[in-house]
């Protein structure tokens, strides 16, 4: 299969251009969590198929109404 054919076949799985994305630069910070909290965070993130970091960001955005 040629590259163009392969690209066309996966086109539907790629995000659409009209999806708005937060282009704000990310900063790297380090925080420590209790083991139980970290495990629950990871479990919930896996359910949504995102990283624990992104899941935590989602929770904080909701909590702070951002």
N, C-alpha and C positions, 0 to 999 in steps of 0.2 A: 504494500500500500504506500503510495506516495505521501510525502509530508502534507501536501495540500488536502488530500483525502482524509488523512488522520485528523488534521486540524478541523476540518468540516464536521467530522463525526463526533468530536468532543465539544463543538461550539455550544450546544444546548446546555452543557453542564457549567459553562463559564458564567460569571456574574454579568448582568446586563449593565450597560454604560449609564443608564439613568438612575441607578442606585446611588443615593448620596452617601458619601463616606466621610467620616471625621478625619480630616487631613492634619489635625493638630499633631505636632511632634510628640513622641512619647519620651518620658524620662524613666530612667532606671532607678528604682528605690528598693531597698531591702527591708522587709518587715518579718517579724517572727510571729508564728501562730501556735497556739496549743495544738497538740497532735490531733485531738478529736475534731477540732475545728478545721484543720487542714485536710483531714481525711474526708470530712463531709463536703467541703468545698470542692475537692477533686471529684468526688462521686457525683455531685450535682452538675459539675462542668462536663463530665463524660456523658451524662444523660443528654446534654444539649450539643454534644460533639464539638466543644470548644475547650480552650485551655483554661486552667484554673485562674490564671491571671485575667483573662478576658471575662470570665464569669464573675470574678470579684469586682472588676470594673463595672460590669452591668449592674450588680447589686448596689454599688456605691452611687452610680448615676441615678438609679431609682430612689435611693435614700435621700440624696441631696437635691433631687429634682433638677438634674442637669440635662 
